[in-house]
């Protein structure tokens, strides 16, 4: 019996239609999470102001979470026979611009909350999209959304009383 798959390919344990849906969701989530981590690191290096230290440390927490989430998403894709694409060109193609240079701590917080809002909205869409296609995959964006909402709250709380 000959295989139509290239040598070394990984096959999926779910149906073709489900794999297609899950593949789109996981790829979108991967690029969003890589971009979120890179954006947070850029902000981490360039934040200035009276709340520098706390924002600087919070941004590192967001970077760590984003990187762990991206890895989990990529590994889930690979486990289902979906080749993850985290190349810089792929991520940059859909990434919104982030300001260059030093930024005031309040501005950084507002920009990061906005990025988190976008990422969370997209993850919630992924939760819906995977509900029928693959509940195992659906578990990933559910957990990620909960953690990112917590981080969003912690960032937003810094400017809520102003």
Secondary structure, DSSP 4 states (H G I P E B T S, - for coil): ---SSPTT----SS-HHHHHHHHHHHHHHHHHHHHHHHHHHHHHHHEESTTHHHHHHHHHHHHHHHHHHHHHHHHHHHHTT------HHHHHHHPPP---S-EEHHHHHHHHHHHHHHHHHHHHHHHHHHHHH-HHHHHHHHHHHHHHHHHHHHHHHHHHT-
